[in-house]
Amino acid sequence: MNSVVRVPLNTTPEQFARLQALQSAFAEVCNALAPEVQRTRVWNRVALHHMHYRALREKFPALGSQMVCNAIYAVSRTSRMVFQMPASPFSLAKLGDKPLPLLQFANSCPVYFDRHTLSIKGSKLSLFTLDGRMHFELTLPETQLLLFKVSKLREISLTRRLDGLYELAFWLESQQALTQQEAQAALDGQVALSDSAVPAALMPQSPIPDYVSIEVAA
């Protein structure tokens, strides 16, 4: 069974501004990569990494190496939704040999984290920003802490809610037989952003997320 734990972040105005800057920078990297997906028709995560990581890393040094990797993941993930899901009007099955449309990511796009960019130690949460690590006191109900102990952490995303609060979402996949070491690793945020194909449970119902606009090729 898959579960999601949502953690709103009680930010100061300065922390809010730092998260906003990170989200904008993340979208900027996604928008730099999206034309390459359109041009090459390649969105496999590993292939995109080999083809474009070095150039993106040089172009966006402030974002750091791992966040560039996570932006590549975001573009690959979104492209899979738009170009592979049967419900999408832009799926390859419908497009045929027509040019791919261009994906454009709004500044409201999710920011994806992994074990290098976010960690939980006890009640302390630490996450990457453009200006260094940001720290929060994390208080979760016992039922949610138990989910971390018995599940595999598959994905972490930061989004801004309609009420303006930033929120972290932890996507968990149930594992009935974790060793004690694996359970502690999950609780400490040591696994995230699986390199395997994105599970269907992590995909939103709509094949075109609200933070993506589509520019159809002429």
DRENVEX-402937 format. One record per residue (C-alpha): x, y, z; residue number from 1. Coordinates in nm, 2 decimals. Each point is the difference from the previous one (the first is absolute). Example, Ala and Ser with C-alpha at 12.3 -4.5 7.8 and 13.67 -1.06 7.14 Angstrom:
% residues 2
<pt><east>1.23</east><north>-0.45</north><up>0.78</up><num>1</num></pt>
<pt><east>0.14</east><north>0.34</north><up>-0.07</up><num>2</num></pt>
END
This chain:
% residues 218
<pt><east>0.00</east><north>0.00</north><up>0.00</up><num>1</num></pt>
<pt><east>0.12</east><north>0.35</north><up>-0.08</up><num>2</num></pt>
<pt><east>-0.03</east><north>0.29</north><up>0.24</up><num>3</num></pt>
<pt><east>0.08</east><north>0.37</north><up>0.00</up><num>4</num></pt>
<pt><east>0.11</east><north>0.20</north><up>0.30</up><num>5</num></pt>
<pt><east>-0.05</east><north>0.38</north><up>-0.04</up><num>6</num></pt>
<pt><east>0.19</east><north>0.23</north><up>0.22</up><num>7</num></pt>
<pt><east>-0.07</east><north>0.38</north><up>-0.01</up><num>8</num></pt>
<pt><east>0.30</east><north>0.22</north><up>0.07</up><num>9</num></pt>
<pt><east>-0.05</east><north>0.28</north><up>0.24</up><num>10</num></pt>
<pt><east>0.24</east><north>0.25</north><up>-0.16</up><num>11</num></pt>
<pt><east>0.11</east><north>0.35</north><up>0.10</up><num>12</num></pt>
<pt><east>-0.02</east><north>0.26</north><up>-0.28</up><num>13</num></pt>
<pt><east>0.38</east><north>-0.05</north><up>-0.07</up><num>14</num></pt>
<pt><east>-0.04</east><north>-0.38</north><up>-0.02</up><num>15</num></pt>
<pt><east>-0.30</east><north>0.04</north><up>-0.23</up><num>16</num></pt>
<pt><east>0.20</east><north>0.22</north><up>-0.23</up><num>17</num></pt>
<pt><east>0.28</east><north>-0.25</north><up>-0.01</up><num>18</num></pt>
<pt><east>-0.24</east><north>-0.28</north><up>-0.10</up><num>19</num></pt>
<pt><east>-0.16</east><north>0.22</north><up>-0.26</up><num>20</num></pt>
<pt><east>0.35</east><north>0.07</north><up>-0.15</up><num>21</num></pt>
<pt><east>0.08</east><north>-0.37</north><up>0.00</up><num>22</num></pt>
<pt><east>-0.33</east><north>-0.08</north><up>-0.18</up><num>23</num></pt>
<pt><east>0.06</east><north>0.26</north><up>-0.26</up><num>24</num></pt>
<pt><east>0.36</east><north>-0.12</north><up>-0.07</up><num>25</num></pt>
<pt><east>-0.12</east><north>-0.36</north><up>-0.02</up><num>26</num></pt>
<pt><east>-0.26</east><north>0.10</north><up>-0.26</up><num>27</num></pt>
<pt><east>0.26</east><north>0.19</north><up>-0.19</up><num>28</num></pt>
<pt><east>0.21</east><north>-0.32</north><up>-0.04</up><num>29</num></pt>
<pt><east>-0.30</east><north>-0.20</north><up>-0.10</up><num>30</num></pt>
<pt><east>-0.08</east><north>0.26</north><up>-0.27</up><num>31</num></pt>
<pt><east>0.36</east><north>-0.01</north><up>-0.13</up><num>32</num></pt>
<pt><east>-0.02</east><north>-0.38</north><up>-0.04</up><num>33</num></pt>
<pt><east>-0.36</east><north>-0.02</north><up>-0.15</up><num>34</num></pt>
<pt><east>0.10</east><north>0.12</north><up>-0.35</up><num>35</num></pt>
<pt><east>0.26</east><north>-0.28</north><up>-0.02</up><num>36</num></pt>
<pt><east>-0.28</east><north>-0.25</north><up>0.07</up><num>37</num></pt>
<pt><east>-0.21</east><north>0.16</north><up>-0.27</up><num>38</num></pt>
<pt><east>0.30</east><north>-0.01</north><up>-0.24</up><num>39</num></pt>
<pt><east>0.13</east><north>-0.35</north><up>0.06</up><num>40</num></pt>
<pt><east>-0.33</east><north>-0.17</north><up>0.11</up><num>41</num></pt>
<pt><east>0.21</east><north>-0.15</north><up>0.29</up><num>42</num></pt>
<pt><east>-0.13</east><north>0.02</north><up>0.36</up><num>43</num></pt>
<pt><east>0.14</east><north>-0.30</north><up>0.16</up><num>44</num></pt>
<pt><east>0.16</east><north>0.12</north><up>0.33</up><num>45</num></pt>
<pt><east>0.33</east><north>-0.18</north><up>-0.04</up><num>46</num></pt>
<pt><east>0.04</east><north>0.10</north><up>-0.37</up><num>47</num></pt>
<pt><east>-0.08</east><north>0.37</north><up>0.09</up><num>48</num></pt>
<pt><east>0.25</east><north>-0.01</north><up>0.27</up><num>49</num></pt>
<pt><east>0.28</east><north>-0.13</north><up>-0.23</up><num>50</num></pt>
<pt><east>-0.09</east><north>0.25</north><up>-0.27</up><num>51</num></pt>
<pt><east>-0.06</east><north>0.32</north><up>0.19</up><num>52</num></pt>
<pt><east>0.12</east><north>-0.01</north><up>0.36</up><num>53</num></pt>
<pt><east>0.34</east><north>0.15</north><up>-0.06</up><num>54</num></pt>
<pt><east>-0.14</east><north>0.29</north><up>-0.20</up><num>55</num></pt>
<pt><east>-0.28</east><north>0.07</north><up>0.26</up><num>56</num></pt>
<pt><east>0.25</east><north>-0.02</north><up>0.28</up><num>57</num></pt>
<pt><east>0.22</east><north>0.26</north><up>-0.16</up><num>58</num></pt>
<pt><east>-0.30</east><north>0.23</north><up>-0.09</up><num>59</num></pt>
<pt><east>-0.16</east><north>-0.02</north><up>0.35</up><num>60</num></pt>
<pt><east>0.29</east><north>-0.03</north><up>0.25</up><num>61</num></pt>
<pt><east>-0.21</east><north>0.14</north><up>0.29</up><num>62</num></pt>
<pt><east>-0.24</east><north>-0.28</north><up>0.00</up><num>63</num></pt>
<pt><east>0.26</east><north>-0.27</north><up>0.08</up><num>64</num></pt>
<pt><east>0.07</east><north>-0.33</north><up>-0.16</up><num>65</num></pt>
<pt><east>-0.27</east><north>-0.20</north><up>0.16</up><num>66</num></pt>
<pt><east>-0.28</east><north>0.25</north><up>-0.05</up><num>67</num></pt>
<pt><east>0.09</east><north>0.01</north><up>-0.37</up><num>68</num></pt>
<pt><east>-0.05</east><north>-0.38</north><up>0.00</up><num>69</num></pt>
<pt><east>-0.33</east><north>0.04</north><up>0.17</up><num>70</num></pt>
<pt><east>-0.11</east><north>0.26</north><up>-0.26</up><num>71</num></pt>
<pt><east>0.09</east><north>-0.26</north><up>-0.27</up><num>72</num></pt>
<pt><east>-0.22</east><north>-0.25</north><up>0.19</up><num>73</num></pt>
<pt><east>-0.28</east><north>0.26</north><up>0.00</up><num>74</num></pt>
<pt><east>0.02</east><north>0.05</north><up>-0.38</up><num>75</num></pt>
<pt><east>0.02</east><north>-0.37</north><up>-0.06</up><num>76</num></pt>
<pt><east>-0.30</east><north>-0.07</north><up>0.23</up><num>77</num></pt>
<pt><east>-0.22</east><north>0.27</north><up>-0.15</up><num>78</num></pt>
<pt><east>0.09</east><north>-0.10</north><up>-0.36</up><num>79</num></pt>
<pt><east>-0.10</east><north>-0.35</north><up>0.08</up><num>80</num></pt>
<pt><east>-0.34</east><north>0.12</north><up>0.11</up><num>81</num></pt>
<pt><east>-0.06</east><north>0.23</north><up>-0.30</up><num>82</num></pt>
<pt><east>0.15</east><north>-0.22</north><up>-0.27</up><num>83</num></pt>
<pt><east>-0.07</east><north>-0.36</north><up>0.12</up><num>84</num></pt>
<pt><east>-0.33</east><north>0.01</north><up>0.20</up><num>85</num></pt>
<pt><east>-0.29</east><north>-0.11</north><up>-0.22</up><num>86</num></pt>
<pt><east>-0.23</east><north>0.27</north><up>0.14</up><num>87</num></pt>
<pt><east>0.24</east><north>0.27</north><up>-0.12</up><num>88</num></pt>
<pt><east>-0.10</east><north>0.19</north><up>-0.32</up><num>89</num></pt>
<pt><east>0.38</east><north>0.01</north><up>-0.07</up><num>90</num></pt>
<pt><east>0.08</east><north>-0.36</north><up>0.04</up><num>91</num></pt>
<pt><east>0.22</east><north>-0.15</north><up>-0.26</up><num>92</num></pt>
<pt><east>-0.28</east><north>-0.23</north><up>-0.11</up><num>93</num></pt>
<pt><east>-0.20</east><north>0.31</north><up>-0.10</up><num>94</num></pt>
<pt><east>0.29</east><north>0.21</north><up>-0.13</up><num>95</num></pt>
<pt><east>0.15</east><north>-0.26</north><up>-0.22</up><num>96</num></pt>
<pt><east>0.28</east><north>0.17</north><up>-0.20</up><num>97</num></pt>
<pt><east>-0.10</east><north>0.35</north><up>0.08</up><num>98</num></pt>
<pt><east>0.25</east><north>0.21</north><up>0.19</up><num>99</num></pt>
<pt><east>-0.02</east><north>-0.01</north><up>0.38</up><num>100</num></pt>
<pt><east>-0.15</east><north>0.30</north><up>0.17</up><num>101</num></pt>
<pt><east>0.22</east><north>0.21</north><up>0.23</up><num>102</num></pt>
<pt><east>-0.06</east><north>-0.04</north><up>0.38</up><num>103</num></pt>
<pt><east>0.03</east><north>0.32</north><up>0.20</up><num>104</num></pt>
<pt><east>0.03</east><north>-0.02</north><up>0.38</up><num>105</num></pt>
<pt><east>-0.15</east><north>0.27</north><up>0.21</up><num>106</num></pt>
<pt><east>0.17</east><north>0.13</north><up>0.32</up><num>107</num></pt>
<pt><east>-0.26</east><north>-0.20</north><up>0.19</up><num>108</num></pt>
<pt><east>0.14</east><north>-0.33</north><up>-0.11</up><num>109</num></pt>
<pt><east>0.09</east><north>-0.25</north><up>0.27</up><num>110</num></pt>
<pt><east>0.36</east><north>-0.02</north><up>0.12</up><num>111</num></pt>
<pt><east>0.12</east><north>-0.36</north><up>0.05</up><num>112</num></pt>
<pt><east>0.24</east><north>-0.09</north><up>0.27</up><num>113</num></pt>
<pt><east>0.20</east><north>-0.32</north><up>0.07</up><num>114</num></pt>
<pt><east>0.23</east><north>-0.13</north><up>0.28</up><num>115</num></pt>
<pt><east>0.27</east><north>0.25</north><up>-0.10</up><num>116</num></pt>
<pt><east>-0.22</east><north>0.31</north><up>0.02</up><num>117</num></pt>
<pt><east>-0.24</east><north>-0.09</north><up>0.29</up><num>118</num></pt>
<pt><east>0.05</east><north>-0.19</north><up>0.32</up><num>119</num></pt>
<pt><east>-0.19</east><north>-0.08</north><up>0.31</up><num>120</num></pt>
<pt><east>0.18</east><north>-0.07</north><up>0.32</up><num>121</num></pt>
<pt><east>-0.23</east><north>-0.06</north><up>0.29</up><num>122</num></pt>
<pt><east>-0.22</east><north>0.31</north><up>0.01</up><num>123</num></pt>
<pt><east>0.23</east><north>0.21</north><up>-0.21</up><num>124</num></pt>
<pt><east>-0.06</east><north>0.06</north><up>-0.37</up><num>125</num></pt>
<pt><east>0.27</east><north>0.15</north><up>-0.22</up><num>126</num></pt>
<pt><east>-0.04</east><north>0.09</north><up>-0.36</up><num>127</num></pt>
<pt><east>0.21</east><north>0.16</north><up>-0.28</up><num>128</num></pt>
<pt><east>-0.05</east><north>0.36</north><up>-0.11</up><num>129</num></pt>
<pt><east>0.20</east><north>0.23</north><up>-0.22</up><num>130</num></pt>
<pt><east>0.13</east><north>0.17</north><up>0.31</up><num>131</num></pt>
<pt><east>0.10</east><north>-0.31</north><up>0.20</up><num>132</num></pt>
<pt><east>-0.20</east><north>-0.24</north><up>0.21</up><num>133</num></pt>
<pt><east>-0.33</east><north>0.09</north><up>0.16</up><num>134</num></pt>
<pt><east>-0.11</east><north>-0.17</north><up>0.32</up><num>135</num></pt>
<pt><east>-0.34</east><north>-0.07</north><up>0.14</up><num>136</num></pt>
<pt><east>-0.13</east><north>-0.17</north><up>0.32</up><num>137</num></pt>
<pt><east>-0.20</east><north>-0.29</north><up>-0.12</up><num>138</num></pt>
<pt><east>-0.29</east><north>-0.14</north><up>0.21</up><num>139</num></pt>
<pt><east>-0.20</east><north>-0.29</north><up>-0.15</up><num>140</num></pt>
<pt><east>-0.27</east><north>-0.21</north><up>0.16</up><num>141</num></pt>
<pt><east>0.11</east><north>-0.35</north><up>0.10</up><num>142</num></pt>
<pt><east>-0.21</east><north>-0.15</north><up>-0.28</up><num>143</num></pt>
<pt><east>0.20</east><north>0.19</north><up>-0.26</up><num>144</num></pt>
<pt><east>0.33</east><north>-0.08</north><up>0.16</up><num>145</num></pt>
<pt><east>-0.09</east><north>-0.37</north><up>-0.02</up><num>146</num></pt>
<pt><east>-0.06</east><north>0.04</north><up>-0.37</up><num>147</num></pt>
<pt><east>0.36</east><north>0.12</north><up>-0.05</up><num>148</num></pt>
<pt><east>0.12</east><north>-0.30</north><up>0.20</up><num>149</num></pt>
<pt><east>-0.19</east><north>-0.27</north><up>-0.21</up><num>150</num></pt>
<pt><east>0.01</east><north>0.16</north><up>-0.34</up><num>151</num></pt>
<pt><east>0.25</east><north>0.09</north><up>-0.27</up><num>152</num></pt>
<pt><east>0.03</east><north>0.37</north><up>-0.08</up><num>153</num></pt>
<pt><east>-0.05</east><north>0.03</north><up>-0.38</up><num>154</num></pt>
<pt><east>-0.03</east><north>0.38</north><up>-0.05</up><num>155</num></pt>
<pt><east>0.01</east><north>0.33</north><up>0.18</up><num>156</num></pt>
<pt><east>-0.14</east><north>0.32</north><up>-0.15</up><num>157</num></pt>
<pt><east>-0.04</east><north>0.36</north><up>0.12</up><num>158</num></pt>
<pt><east>-0.30</east><north>0.19</north><up>-0.12</up><num>159</num></pt>
<pt><east>-0.18</east><north>0.32</north><up>0.09</up><num>160</num></pt>
<pt><east>-0.36</east><north>-0.05</north><up>0.10</up><num>161</num></pt>
<pt><east>-0.30</east><north>0.22</north><up>-0.10</up><num>162</num></pt>
<pt><east>0.01</east><north>0.15</north><up>0.35</up><num>163</num></pt>
<pt><east>0.36</east><north>0.11</north><up>-0.06</up><num>164</num></pt>
<pt><east>0.17</east><north>-0.24</north><up>0.23</up><num>165</num></pt>
<pt><east>0.29</east><north>-0.21</north><up>-0.13</up><num>166</num></pt>
<pt><east>-0.05</east><north>-0.38</north><up>0.06</up><num>167</num></pt>
<pt><east>0.22</east><north>-0.30</north><up>-0.03</up><num>168</num></pt>
<pt><east>-0.16</east><north>-0.32</north><up>-0.13</up><num>169</num></pt>
<pt><east>0.17</east><north>-0.34</north><up>0.08</up><num>170</num></pt>
<pt><east>-0.12</east><north>-0.28</north><up>-0.23</up><num>171</num></pt>
<pt><east>0.03</east><north>-0.34</north><up>0.18</up><num>172</num></pt>
<pt><east>-0.02</east><north>-0.35</north><up>-0.14</up><num>173</num></pt>
<pt><east>-0.09</east><north>-0.27</north><up>0.25</up><num>174</num></pt>
<pt><east>0.26</east><north>-0.26</north><up>0.08</up><num>175</num></pt>
<pt><east>-0.10</east><north>-0.27</north><up>0.24</up><num>176</num></pt>
<pt><east>0.34</east><north>-0.13</north><up>0.08</up><num>177</num></pt>
<pt><east>0.25</east><north>0.27</north><up>0.05</up><num>178</num></pt>
<pt><east>0.31</east><north>-0.07</north><up>0.20</up><num>179</num></pt>
<pt><east>0.07</east><north>0.22</north><up>0.30</up><num>180</num></pt>
<pt><east>0.28</east><north>0.18</north><up>-0.19</up><num>181</num></pt>
<pt><east>-0.23</east><north>0.06</north><up>-0.30</up><num>182</num></pt>
<pt><east>-0.28</east><north>0.13</north><up>0.23</up><num>183</num></pt>
<pt><east>0.24</east><north>0.25</north><up>0.16</up><num>184</num></pt>
<pt><east>0.13</east><north>0.10</north><up>-0.34</up><num>185</num></pt>
<pt><east>-0.35</east><north>0.08</north><up>-0.12</up><num>186</num></pt>
<pt><east>-0.07</east><north>0.19</north><up>0.32</up><num>187</num></pt>
<pt><east>0.32</east><north>0.21</north><up>-0.04</up><num>188</num></pt>
<pt><east>-0.09</east><north>0.08</north><up>-0.36</up><num>189</num></pt>
<pt><east>0.28</east><north>-0.21</north><up>-0.15</up><num>190</num></pt>
<pt><east>-0.20</east><north>-0.12</north><up>-0.30</up><num>191</num></pt>
<pt><east>-0.20</east><north>0.20</north><up>-0.25</up><num>192</num></pt>
<pt><east>-0.06</east><north>0.06</north><up>-0.37</up><num>193</num></pt>
<pt><east>0.03</east><north>-0.35</north><up>-0.12</up><num>194</num></pt>
<pt><east>0.19</east><north>-0.04</north><up>-0.32</up><num>195</num></pt>
<pt><east>-0.26</east><north>-0.25</north><up>-0.13</up><num>196</num></pt>
<pt><east>-0.30</east><north>0.10</north><up>-0.21</up><num>197</num></pt>
<pt><east>-0.23</east><north>0.23</north><up>0.19</up><num>198</num></pt>
<pt><east>-0.28</east><north>-0.21</north><up>0.16</up><num>199</num></pt>
<pt><east>-0.35</east><north>0.07</north><up>-0.13</up><num>200</num></pt>
<pt><east>-0.10</east><north>0.09</north><up>0.35</up><num>201</num></pt>
<pt><east>0.23</east><north>0.30</north><up>0.00</up><num>202</num></pt>
<pt><east>-0.15</east><north>0.14</north><up>-0.32</up><num>203</num></pt>
<pt><east>-0.28</east><north>0.26</north><up>0.03</up><num>204</num></pt>
<pt><east>-0.34</east><north>-0.10</north><up>-0.16</up><num>205</num></pt>
<pt><east>0.04</east><north>0.27</north><up>-0.27</up><num>206</num></pt>
<pt><east>0.27</east><north>-0.08</north><up>-0.26</up><num>207</num></pt>
<pt><east>0.07</east><north>0.38</north><up>-0.02</up><num>208</num></pt>
<pt><east>0.08</east><north>0.15</north><up>0.34</up><num>209</num></pt>
<pt><east>-0.13</east><north>0.35</north><up>0.07</up><num>210</num></pt>
<pt><east>0.36</east><north>0.13</north><up>0.03</up><num>211</num></pt>
<pt><east>0.08</east><north>-0.09</north><up>-0.36</up><num>212</num></pt>
<pt><east>-0.12</east><north>0.18</north><up>-0.32</up><num>213</num></pt>
<pt><east>0.02</east><north>-0.15</north><up>-0.34</up><num>214</num></pt>
<pt><east>0.13</east><north>0.18</north><up>-0.30</up><num>215</num></pt>
<pt><east>-0.10</east><north>-0.19</north><up>-0.32</up><num>216</num></pt>
<pt><east>0.26</east><north>-0.01</north><up>-0.27</up><num>217</num></pt>
<pt><east>-0.10</east><north>0.17</north><up>-0.33</up><num>218</num></pt>
END
